[in-house]
Amino acid sequence: MSAPVYLALLHHPVVNRDGEIVTTSVTNLDIHDIARSACTYDIAGYFVAHPSTGLRALCERVSWHWQEGYGAKINESRRVAMELVHVVPDLEHVLAKIQSETGRAPIQIATSARLHERPTTSFPELRARIENGDQPILILLGTGYGLSPDVVDACDALLAPLRGPGEYNHLAVRAAAAILLDRLRAT
């Protein structure tokens, strides 16, 4: 038995390059590309959280296009992946939906490309927790320059940052999601 794993892409509260708390815009590629990775790695659900009603409507429209609109007629595999997408206003709605689905509050795992003072959980440690546990796991991804410090601090654990051999470290969130899912779920 393994724990159900969920992903949430937060657009608020996140930080900009100056460390200010901001709300970022939606990138439609993040919606379907992360959904495709989530489906590939057997993720229980993928939440796109945005406080703006207008941008949530855009996310819903993108999701509709691939599930019921023209996109569903031309790409069956994307339709299946998009069934994992839940568009919600904020993290509280994510937590409530997972609690409702599973009967348990999820263990919240923050991600960050930046180094923090708090200890991190390694990919092998989190993978073992997933494979040997039954409590839902929620992995939080941030847009912009990452999750706000308050969100990171409120999580149960912080996943070690993805690092390459060079100094540059600012992956697109959809690329980071694919890499971390492969490290945690690949067979």
C-alpha positions in Angstrom: 0.0 0.0 0.0 1.2 3.5 -0.7 0.0 6.9 0.3 -2.1 8.9 -2.3 -0.1 11.8 -3.6 -1.5 15.1 -4.7 0.0 18.2 -6.3 -1.1 21.8 -5.8 0.2 24.7 -7.9 -0.2 27.9 -5.9 -0.4 31.3 -7.6 -0.8 33.1 -4.2 0.8 33.7 -1.8 4.1 33.5 -3.7 7.1 35.8 -3.9 8.6 37.8 -6.7 12.3 38.3 -7.4 12.4 40.9 -4.6 10.9 38.6 -2.1 7.6 40.5 -2.0 4.3 38.6 -1.6 2.5 38.6 -4.9 -0.2 36.9 -7.0 1.1 35.5 -10.3 -0.8 35.1 -13.5 -1.8 31.7 -15.0 0.3 30.0 -17.6 -2.0 27.5 -19.5 1.0 25.3 -20.2 1.4 24.7 -16.5 -2.2 23.4 -16.3 -2.0 20.7 -18.9 1.8 19.9 -18.8 1.7 19.3 -15.0 -1.6 17.3 -15.4 0.2 15.1 -18.0 3.1 14.5 -15.6 0.7 13.9 -12.7 -1.2 11.3 -14.8 2.0 9.6 -15.9 3.1 9.2 -12.3 -0.3 8.1 -10.9 -1.0 11.2 -8.8 -4.4 11.3 -7.1 -5.2 14.9 -8.0 -3.7 18.1 -9.3 -5.0 21.4 -7.9 -4.5 24.8 -9.6 -5.1 27.4 -7.0 -5.7 31.1 -7.9 -7.6 33.7 -5.9 -8.9 35.6 -9.0 -12.3 34.5 -10.3 -11.4 35.6 -13.8 -8.2 33.5 -13.9 -9.9 30.5 -12.3 -12.5 30.8 -15.1 -9.6 30.8 -17.6 -8.2 27.6 -16.0 -11.6 26.0 -16.1 -11.9 26.9 -19.8 -8.5 25.3 -20.5 -9.6 22.2 -18.6 -13.0 22.1 -20.4 -11.3 22.5 -23.8 -9.2 19.3 -23.2 -12.0 17.3 -21.5 -15.1 18.2 -23.5 -14.2 20.8 -26.1 -12.3 20.4 -29.4 -9.2 19.2 -27.6 -11.0 16.2 -26.3 -11.8 15.1 -29.9 -8.2 15.3 -31.1 -6.2 14.2 -28.0 -7.6 11.4 -25.8 -4.5 11.1 -23.6 -4.6 14.8 -22.7 -8.3 14.5 -21.9 -7.5 11.7 -19.4 -4.8 13.7 -17.8 -7.0 16.8 -17.5 -9.5 14.8 -15.4 -7.0 15.2 -12.5 -7.3 19.0 -12.5 -9.2 20.8 -9.8 -9.4 24.6 -10.0 -9.7 26.2 -6.6 -9.3 29.6 -5.0 -6.6 28.8 -2.4 -4.8 26.2 -0.3 -7.6 25.9 2.2 -9.9 24.6 -0.6 -7.2 22.1 -1.6 -6.9 20.8 2.0 -10.7 20.6 2.3 -11.0 18.6 -0.9 -8.3 16.1 0.0 -9.8 15.7 3.5 -13.2 15.1 1.9 -11.8 12.6 -0.6 -9.6 10.6 1.8 -11.0 11.2 5.2 -7.6 12.5 6.4 -5.7 15.7 6.3 -2.7 15.5 4.0 0.9 15.8 5.0 2.0 19.1 3.4 5.3 19.1 1.6 6.7 22.5 0.4 9.1 22.8 -2.5 11.6 25.6 -3.1 14.5 26.3 -5.4 15.9 28.5 -2.7 17.9 27.3 0.3 16.1 27.7 3.7 17.3 27.6 7.2 14.9 24.7 8.1 16.0 21.1 7.5 14.9 19.5 4.3 13.5 16.1 3.4 15.4 14.2 0.7 13.8 12.6 -2.2 14.6 9.1 -1.0 13.1 9.9 2.4 9.8 11.3 0.9 9.7 8.4 -1.6 9.9 5.9 1.3 7.2 7.8 3.2 4.9 7.6 0.2 5.6 3.9 -0.5 5.2 2.8 3.1 2.5 5.1 4.3 -1.2 5.6 3.9 -1.7 9.3 4.9 -2.2 11.5 1.9 0.8 13.6 0.8 0.3 17.0 -0.7 3.2 18.5 -2.6 3.0 22.3 -2.9 4.5 24.0 -5.9 4.8 27.8 -6.2 4.8 30.0 -9.3 6.8 33.2 -9.6 9.9 32.9 -7.4 8.3 30.3 -5.2 6.0 29.8 -2.2 5.8 32.5 0.4 7.8 31.9 3.6 4.6 31.6 5.6 3.4 28.7 3.4 6.8 27.0 3.6 6.9 27.4 7.4 3.4 26.0 7.8 4.2 22.8 5.9 5.1 19.6 7.6 8.3 19.3 5.6 10.4 21.0 3.0 11.6 18.9 0.1 15.3 19.4 -0.8 15.7 21.7 -3.8 16.4 20.4 -7.3 20.0 21.3 -8.1 22.0 21.1 -11.3 25.8 21.3 -11.5 25.9 25.0 -12.2 24.9 28.2 -10.4 21.7 28.8 -12.4 18.6 27.4 -10.6 15.3 28.7 -11.9 13.4 25.9 -13.6 9.9 26.4 -15.0 7.5 25.0 -12.5 6.2 22.4 -15.0 9.8 21.1 -15.5 10.4 21.0 -11.8 7.1 19.1 -11.3 8.1 16.5 -13.8 11.6 16.0 -12.3 10.3 15.7 -8.8 7.5 13.3 -9.7 10.1 11.1 -11.6 12.3 11.1 -8.5 9.4 10.2 -6.2 7.4 7.8 -8.3 9.4 6.3 -11.2 9.5 2.5 -11.2 
